[in-house]
Amino acid sequence: METKPCIICGHELESALPDNDWSTLQPHGGGQVTLSFYYGSCKFDLNMDGTQFVGVICDDCGEKCVERMKRTTENTRD
């Protein structure tokens, strides 16, 4: 069975969909995350063409991370 690692702790997550389907990155016990870099990054400003990085994060790590992040709606960068 294929698994995907949490981008923070590396815990292997199984797909929440039947037949181990990973086409939409829906892990059981976690979620899909999208990371975008905009102005200020010294390593990833080259991604200003709209490139995003997509992975999965387990619920435990997600709970820790969202406490330090600003909650916003899609496509809001302020």
N, C-alpha and C positions, 0 to 999 in steps of 0.2 A: 504494500500500500504506500503510495506516495504521500509524503508529508512536506510541509514548508516550515522553515525555522522563523521564530519570532525575531524581528530585527533588533530587539534589545537584549534578550537573555539567551536566545538560541533554542528555546524549548520547541520541540517539533509538534506542529499542529496538524491534525487531520482535517480533511475537507468536511464541511457540514452538508454537502450535497450528495445525493445518491451516486453510487458507482465511482466514488473518489474523484469527482469532477472538480477540477481546479480552474475552469475557464473564467470564473468570475471572482476568484480569490476570496471565497467565503469559508473561513476556517471555523471549526467547532471550538468554542472557548476563546474566541479572539475576533479580530476584524481586519479589514483591509485598510492600509494607510497609504496616503500619497504625500510625498515630500517635494516641495518646490523651493528652489533657491532664487532669490531676487537680489536686488542691490545690496552690497555689503559683503558678500561672500568672497573670500580670497581664492577659493578653490573651484567654485561652481558658478561664477558669474557667466561663464561660457554657455550656460544652459538657459540664457534669456530668450532662446527661440521657443520656449514653451515646454521644453523637456521636463518631465516629472519622473520621479522614482517611485515605484509601487512595490509594496511588500505586505507582510502580515505582522500583527502584533498580538500577543496573548492578552487576555483580559487583565491579568495581574499587572503587567507592565503598562498597559493602557491606562489603568486606574492611577498609577503613579505619575504618568506623563501628563495627563489632562489637568492635574492639579497645578502644573507649572505653565500651562498654555492658556492663551486667550481663546475663548469660544467665539466663533464667528460663522458667518454664512458663506456658502461657496462663492469663490471668485472675489472675496474681500481681502485686500492686502494692507489695510491701515493698522 
